Amino acid sequence: MTYVVNDEEKDIVVPLLKPRVNNGDDYVELGVSDDCEADDFSGGGGPQQTCSPVFVSKWCCLFWWAKMAVLLIFAGVLGAVFLIWIGPFFMDKTIIPIINWERHTFSKPLLAVLIFASVALFPTLLLPSSPSMWLAGMTFGYGLGFLLIIGGVVVGVSLPYVVGSLFYDKIHGWLAKYPKKASMIRLAGEGNWLDQCRDVTLIRISPFPYIIYNYCAVATNVKYGPYLLGSLIGIVPEIFVAIYTGLLIRALADASHERRSLSASQIICNVVGFFATVAVTITVTIYAKRRLKQLHKEEEVLLR
């Protein structure tokens, strides 16, 4: 309900304040009349039109999907351009000479030993092992390539764990300088065996640097068993992406070496397979990151 105050120049609409008595309390609460709220009172002016939150949400969602569609189309065009023009040139000048050198220099058994050793030792030396995984995919495919990589990973995550235990105090002090980032990985050291294994798996899938966590894990008091099992489970998506990348590079190199272009079906399959692999990896990574944040919030609530 409202009432009108007559003024010489204009009429002013004033809200009617209704007293609301709370039972059991010793005070009276003044509130604006419900009629005034329904009439979209705007302090003397005309009614103001505001957008519905549902309407705004729908437009935001539609805009997000449109943006994602444009990005996917743009990425697809770039991928096709790379496969048709840039890829063959890059293969002729870089990849094919390396593959030919590899074929003439190393036998397959020796190459298997080198791949295993690089995957096992490079993380301890703070060096990336992804090129070795690509080489495993190019040479041995999914079966033997996966076994070589997963065997090397067992050693590659165990050695930093042992070395990190020798510098436990220094690593613990370094983590103390970055409490926000360290709080995430400290989750892996809490709970029972299964909780630790789950948290380590999520950390491995998340964007947290693989090499750094190898050394920092020991300072979170996570046990070796769940650390090793969680690391092996969490790195499986990365292994398959690396093997697929190696197979894709090998297919492009063979086509370029034989002076033939990929057929339309091969290009479509490779592009779709690559982006599907990337999409699955990104989805799993986002889920792992959100799950870690959720676990971190739950832990903070329990500590309070």
N, C-alpha and C positions, 0 to 999 in steps of 0.2 A: 504494500500500500504506500502511496505517496500523497503529498499535498503540495499545492502550488502557492508560492509567495508572489504576490503582485508587486511588480516594480514599475517605475515610470517608463523604463526603456524596454524591458522584456520580462517574461515570466521565467521564474527559476523553479525547477523541480527539485525538491528536497526529499531525501529518503526518510521514512518514518522508522525510528529506532524502537524496537519492541523489547521490553524487559523479559528476560528468561530466568526463571528462578530454578536453581538446582536444588533438588530435595536433599536435605541433609547437610547443606553448606550454609554459611553465614554471609553469602554475598549474592549480588544480583548481576547477571551478565547482560550487557546491552548488545544487541545484534541488529543487523539490517533486516528489514522486512523481507519476507520471501517474495512478496509481490514485486518489490523493487528489483530483486535479483532477476526475477523472470522477465521484467520489462527492459533488461539490459541498461540499467542506470549508468550514466556516464558523466555524472557531476554537473548537470545543467545543460549539456549539449544534446545532440541527437543521438540515437542509438548507434553503437559501433558494431560493425560487422567483423567478426573474427573467423579465421579458418578453423575448421574442425580438425582435431588432432588425428582422427582416422584418415581424413582427406590428405593431410600433410604426409602421414606415414605411407599412404599408398603411392603418392608422387615420389617420395624418396626411394621407395623400393623399386618403382618403375625406372627411375633415373639410374639406380645402381645396376639393374639388369641391362639397361641399354648401354651403359658404359662398359660393362663386362663383355657384351656382344661385340662392341666396336674393338675392344682390346684383343679379343680372340680372333676376329677377322684380320686385324692388323698383324698379329703374331703369325697367323696362317700364311698370309701373303709374304711376310719376311722369310718364313721357313721354306716356302716354295722357291723364292728367289735364291736363297742360299743353296738349296739342293740342285737347282738347275744351272746357276752361273757361278756363284762364289765357291761352292763346295768342290766342284771338279778342279778349279784352278788351285785351291788350297791343297787338294789331294796330290796333284802333280808335283807341287813344289816342296811339300813337307811330309805328308803321311806316307806316300808311296816309297820315297827313298828310305824312310825309317823301317818300313815293313820289309823291303828288299834287303836292307842291311841285317835285320833280325833273322830273316830266313837263311841267309848265307853265312851268318856268324854263329848262331846258336841252334842246337838241336832242340827238339821239343822237351825231352827230359831235363836238359840243362835250363831251358827257359822256364819250366815249371818250378825248378829250385829257385831261380832268381825272383820269380813272382812271389813265391812263398816268403822268401827272405826279405824282400822289400816291404811287403805288407806287414810282416812281423816286426821289422826293425825301424822303419821310417817313423812311426808314431813316437817311438822312444826318443828319436833324434829331432822331434818337432818338425818333421817333413811330411808333406801330403802323400798319401798312398793311392789316390784316385787314378793317376795314370797307370799304375801297375794293375789296378782292377780293370781298366779299359783294355789293357793288353791281354789279360786273362780272358776276357770276353771275345776279343778278336781271334785269339789262338785256340782256345779250348771250348768256347761256347758256354751254355748254361750249366751243364752237368759237372764236368771236371773243373771248369772255371770257378763254380760256386764252392766246390770242396777245397780248392786251393786257397781261395780268399778267406773262407770261414776258418780254415786251419791257421792261416797267418794271423787272423784277427784274435784268435785265442792267445797267441803269444804277444801280439801287439797291444792288447789291453792289460795283460798280466805283468809285463815288464815295467811299465810306468807305475803300476800299483805297488810293486815291490820297491822300486827306486823312490817313489814318493813317501813310502813309510820311513825311509832313512832321513828324510827332511820334513818330518811331520810338523815340527814346531814352526818352521819357516813357512810352510804352506798354510798352516792354520793362521799365522799372523798376517799373511797376504790376504786371506779370505776376510779377515777382520777389517781390512781397509775398504772392502766393498760389501757392506752388509746386505744391501738390497739384492745384488746378484747372487751372493753366497746363500741367501735364505732359500732360494729355489733348490739348489743342489744339496742343501743340508736335509731336505726332506727324505733323501734316499737313505740316510742313516737312522731313521726313526721307524718304529713299528717292528713287526715280526719279519720272518724270512720272506714271506710272500709280499708283504708291503714294500720291503726294500727292493725286491726283484721288480715289482710293478713300477716303482718310482724310477729306478735306473733305466728301465725300458723307455719310459716317457721322456727322460732326459736325453737318451740317445736319439730318439726320433725328433725331439725338439731342435730348434736352431742353435742350441748351446754348442760351442766349439768342441769337436770330438777329441782333439789332442789335449786341450786344456783340462777337460774333465778326467782324462786318464790319470793325471797327476793329482787333481784336486779331490778325487773320490775318496782316497784314503783318509783325508782330513775330515770327512763327514762321518767317520766311524761306521761306514757301511761294510758289511762282512764280504769276504771274497767270493763266497758261493753265489749269493744273489747278484753281486756286482758282475760276475762273469756271465751268468745266465741272462741277466737283463741286458747286458751289452750285446750278446750274440743275437738275442731276439730283436733288439732295437735297431741293429745295423742291417738286418735282412733287406728292408726296402732300399737302402742305399746300394747294397750289393747288386740287386737286380737292375737298378737304374744304371749302374756302372757297366754291368755285363751287356745290357741292351745298347748302351752308348757305344761300346766296343764293337758289337755286331753291326751296328749302323755304320760306323766308320769303315769297317771292313767291306761292307756291301758297296759303299760309295767309292772306296779305293779300288775294288775289283772292277767296277763299272768304268771308272776313269782310266785304269790301266789297260783295259781292253778297248778303249776308245769307243765306247758305246754309252748311250744315255739310258737312264732308267725309264722304264715304261710308265705310263700314266698310273696303272694299278700299283706298281711298286712305289711310286712317289706318294700316292694317297695312303697306302698302308704304312709306309715309314713315317709320314707326317702325323697321321692319326695315332699310330702306336707311340711315337715320341711324346706327343702332347697328352695322350692318355696316361702315359707313365708319369709325366711331370705333374699332371692334375691329381693323380692318386697320391703322389708323394707330398704335394702341397696340402692336400686335404688331411692326410694323416699327421703332417707336421702341425697344422693349425689345431687339430683336435688335441694332440699331445700338449701343445703350448697352453691351450685353454684348460685342459685337465690339470696341468701343473699349477696354474693360477688358482683353480678351484681348491685343490688340495692345500695350497699355501694359505688361502683364506680360512679354510676349515681348521687348519692347525693354529692360526692366530686366534680364532674364536675359542678353541679349547684351552689355549694358554691364558686367556682372560678369565 
